[in-house]
Amino acid sequence: MQRAHVALACARGTANAVIARTLRLHLDTVRRWRKRFAAEGLAALEDRPRPGRPRRYGPEVHLAIVATVTSARPAVDSQWTHRAIADHLASTGISASQVGRILAGLDLKPHLVRRWLTRPTPTSRRKPPRSVLSTSMLSA
């Protein structure tokens, strides 16, 4: 977003120092983006490839993990473990340790949650509130 603001300010003819002060950026950053925008146009606003190994698991795997963890438990009296999630998502080839890293990065702790807030099924019955139980017991 800042790159777009710099490009717009450059198109208006604003000085680099004024842009840097206004957007609270370093003057060298404004110079670099102005130079790129002049050379490449709108393509200069896109992110450049970063050094290092590319991510092995994209956002679709992260979403699959979140969907698995927030769905129903794997069995009646059990909870999702990293190994169980990895086994459930075997088609992605993800390991239990990678599941743990992704859950830690998302700050999800499925073992600490009693149950997730999901839509009730039509067959599920809800308990009446405690106050209704106590008043109905008194009247009986």
C-alpha positions in Angstrom: 0.0 0.0 0.0 2.9 2.4 0.8 4.4 1.7 -2.7 1.1 2.9 -4.2 1.1 6.1 -2.1 4.7 6.8 -3.1 3.9 6.2 -6.8 0.9 8.5 -6.6 2.9 11.2 -4.8 5.7 10.8 -7.4 3.1 11.2 -10.3 2.0 14.5 -8.7 5.6 15.7 -8.7 6.1 15.8 -4.9 9.7 15.8 -3.8 11.3 12.7 -2.3 12.0 14.3 1.1 8.4 15.5 1.4 7.1 12.0 0.5 9.5 10.3 3.0 8.4 12.7 5.8 4.7 12.4 5.0 4.7 8.6 4.8 7.3 8.2 7.5 9.6 6.2 5.2 13.4 6.4 4.8 14.5 8.7 2.0 16.4 5.9 0.3 13.2 3.8 0.2 11.3 6.6 -1.6 14.2 7.0 -4.0 14.2 3.2 -4.8 10.5 3.0 -5.4 10.4 6.2 -7.5 13.2 4.8 -9.7 11.4 1.4 -10.0 8.1 3.1 -10.8 9.7 5.3 -13.5 11.4 2.2 -15.1 8.6 -0.4 -14.8 5.3 1.4 -14.3 2.6 -0.4 -12.3 4.6 -3.6 -12.3 7.0 -2.0 -9.9 4.4 -2.0 -7.2 4.3 -5.8 -7.0 6.5 -7.8 -4.6 9.7 -9.0 -5.9 10.8 -12.7 -5.3 12.5 -13.0 -2.0 15.7 -15.0 -1.3 15.5 -18.4 0.4 13.7 -21.6 -0.1 10.1 -21.2 -1.3 7.3 -22.3 1.0 6.4 -25.9 0.7 2.9 -25.7 2.0 0.7 -22.9 0.7 -2.3 -21.2 2.1 -4.6 -24.1 1.0 -2.8 -26.5 3.3 -3.1 -24.0 6.2 -6.8 -23.7 5.5 -7.2 -27.5 5.4 -5.4 -27.7 8.8 -7.7 -25.0 10.3 -10.8 -26.7 8.9 -9.7 -30.1 10.3 -9.0 -28.7 13.7 -12.2 -26.7 14.0 -14.4 -29.5 12.8 -15.7 -32.3 14.9 -13.3 -34.3 17.0 -11.8 -37.5 15.5 -13.6 -39.7 18.1 -16.0 -39.2 20.9 -13.5 -39.0 23.8 -10.4 -37.8 22.0 -8.9 -34.6 20.6 -6.9 -33.6 17.6 -3.2 -34.3 17.9 -0.5 -33.2 15.4 -0.2 -36.8 14.3 -4.0 -37.3 13.8 -4.2 -34.1 11.8 -1.2 -35.2 9.6 -2.8 -38.6 9.1 -6.2 -37.0 8.2 -4.4 -34.8 5.6 -2.2 -37.6 4.3 -2.9 -36.5 0.7 -0.9 -33.3 1.3 2.1 -35.2 2.6 2.4 -32.9 5.6 4.3 -34.2 8.7 3.1 -33.9 12.3 5.9 -31.6 13.2 5.0 -29.2 10.3 1.4 -29.3 11.5 2.6 -28.2 14.9 4.6 -25.4 13.4 1.6 -24.2 11.4 -0.7 -24.4 14.4 1.9 -22.5 16.5 2.2 -19.8 13.8 -1.6 -19.4 13.8 -1.8 -19.5 17.6 -4.3 -22.4 17.5 -4.3 -24.8 20.4 -7.0 -27.4 19.7 -6.1 -29.4 22.9 -7.1 -26.5 25.1 -10.6 -26.0 23.7 -13.5 -28.0 25.0 -15.5 -27.6 21.8 -15.5 -25.3 18.8 -18.3 -22.8 18.0 -19.9 -24.6 15.1 -23.4 -24.5 13.9 -25.7 -26.9 15.7 -27.1 -29.7 13.7 -30.9 -30.0 13.5 -30.9 -33.2 15.6 -28.9 -31.7 18.5 -30.8 -30.7 21.5 -29.8 -27.7 23.6 -30.1 -27.8 27.4 -32.4 -25.2 28.8 -30.7 -22.4 30.8 -29.9 -23.1 34.5 -32.5 -20.7 35.7 -35.2 -22.5 33.8 -34.1 -25.8 35.4 -34.1 -24.4 38.9 -37.5 -22.7 38.6 -39.1 -25.8 37.0 -37.7 -27.9 39.9 -39.1 -25.6 42.5 -42.6 -25.7 41.0 -42.7 -29.5 40.9 
